[in-house]
Amino acid sequence: MKTNHLPRALVTTLPILSLLALTACVAPTPPRPVVAYPVSYQVQIANTQVVSADGPQNLSNNATQDVTVDPGKTLYYQVVSPIDVTLSLYELPSPGMPSARIAQMQGTTFTSSITPSTSVVRFVFSASQANSSGNLRFTLSDRPIAAAVTSATY
């Protein structure tokens, strides 16, 4: 008596074929976005000091910009601000871990660079003087940035 082994073969190979078909449909991890440097941002900052019966209160509007970088690769940045601003830079090692401040600058115009050891750098901008606000220009680049030219009015 001859038996038909085709259904048994299908039953054993169908799960394997289904698994192979599903893995072929899974998309690979998308590539990291590529930034076309240089890139500039307009960042609004403000600082107001209010005096009340309870004493002085400081109302600050600090702007934060997290930037994904390649560890070990130099990142150039420039700030041009109409008001005195403090810039603090932090490396973010991984989610949940404390950040480490790697630099701090103050002024209205500065150009510098960093070579981070982590993949995320946080830029924190704050107005240095009470009762001041403005929009600053923040530029990032993978190449050196020429020093900004500022004009003085008398």
C-alpha positions in Angstrom: 0.0 0.0 0.0 1.4 3.3 -1.0 0.9 6.3 1.3 1.0 9.9 0.3 3.7 11.8 2.2 3.1 15.1 0.6 0.7 16.4 3.3 3.2 15.5 6.1 6.0 17.2 4.2 3.9 20.3 3.9 3.0 20.3 7.5 6.7 20.1 8.6 8.1 22.6 6.0 5.3 25.2 6.1 6.3 26.7 9.4 9.9 27.0 8.2 8.8 28.6 5.0 6.5 31.0 6.8 9.4 32.0 9.1 11.7 32.6 6.2 9.0 34.7 4.4 8.5 36.9 7.6 12.2 37.5 8.1 12.5 38.6 4.4 9.8 41.2 5.0 11.4 42.7 8.1 13.0 46.0 7.2 16.6 46.6 8.3 17.4 49.2 10.9 17.0 52.6 9.2 20.2 54.5 8.7 21.0 57.4 11.0 19.9 60.8 9.5 22.7 62.6 7.8 22.9 66.3 8.6 24.0 68.6 5.7 26.5 70.9 7.5 26.6 73.7 8.2 23.2 74.0 9.9 22.0 77.1 11.8 19.2 77.5 14.3 17.5 80.6 15.7 17.3 80.1 19.5 15.1 82.3 21.8 16.3 82.9 25.3 15.1 85.2 28.1 15.8 86.1 31.7 13.7 88.3 33.9 14.1 89.1 37.6 11.0 90.0 39.5 11.0 91.6 42.9 8.0 90.8 45.1 7.1 90.9 48.8 8.6 87.4 49.0 11.9 88.6 47.6 13.5 88.3 44.1 12.3 85.6 41.7 14.3 84.6 38.7 12.2 83.6 35.7 14.5 82.0 33.1 13.8 80.6 29.6 16.8 78.3 28.9 17.0 76.7 25.5 18.4 73.2 25.1 19.6 71.5 21.9 20.6 67.9 21.9 22.9 67.0 19.0 23.7 63.5 17.8 27.4 63.2 16.9 30.1 60.7 16.0 32.2 60.1 19.1 35.8 61.2 18.5 34.9 63.4 15.5 35.3 67.2 15.9 32.2 69.3 15.9 32.5 73.0 15.3 29.9 75.5 16.6 29.3 79.2 16.6 27.0 81.5 18.7 26.1 85.0 17.6 23.8 86.7 20.1 22.4 90.3 20.6 22.6 89.8 24.4 25.2 88.3 26.7 24.6 84.5 26.8 26.0 81.6 28.7 26.5 78.3 26.8 27.0 75.1 28.8 27.9 71.9 26.9 27.2 68.4 28.3 28.0 64.9 27.2 25.1 62.5 27.6 26.6 59.0 28.1 23.3 57.0 27.9 19.7 57.3 28.9 19.3 57.5 32.7 23.0 58.3 33.3 24.0 61.7 34.6 25.4 64.2 32.1 28.9 65.6 32.4 29.6 69.2 31.7 32.5 69.5 29.2 32.6 73.3 28.5 31.0 76.6 29.4 31.3 79.9 27.6 29.9 83.4 28.1 29.6 86.3 25.7 27.8 87.6 22.6 29.9 86.0 19.9 32.1 82.9 20.1 33.3 80.2 17.8 34.8 76.9 19.1 34.9 73.2 18.7 34.6 70.0 20.7 35.6 66.4 20.2 33.0 64.4 22.2 33.4 61.0 23.6 29.7 60.2 23.5 27.1 60.1 20.8 25.0 62.9 22.2 26.0 66.5 23.2 23.6 68.9 24.9 23.9 72.6 24.3 22.2 74.7 27.0 21.7 78.5 26.4 20.8 81.0 29.0 20.7 84.8 29.3 23.6 86.0 31.5 22.0 89.3 32.6 18.7 89.9 34.3 15.9 91.5 32.3 17.3 90.5 28.9 16.0 88.4 26.0 16.7 87.8 22.4 17.1 85.4 19.5 20.6 84.1 18.9 22.0 82.2 15.9 23.5 78.8 16.7 25.6 77.2 13.9 27.0 73.6 13.8 29.4 72.3 11.2 31.7 69.4 10.5 34.4 71.9 9.3 36.0 74.9 10.9 33.7 78.0 11.0 35.1 81.5 10.3 34.9 83.9 13.2 31.7 85.9 13.1 32.0 89.6 12.3 29.9 91.8 14.6 29.1 95.4 13.9 29.1 97.9 16.7 26.8 100.9 16.8 27.8 104.1 18.6 
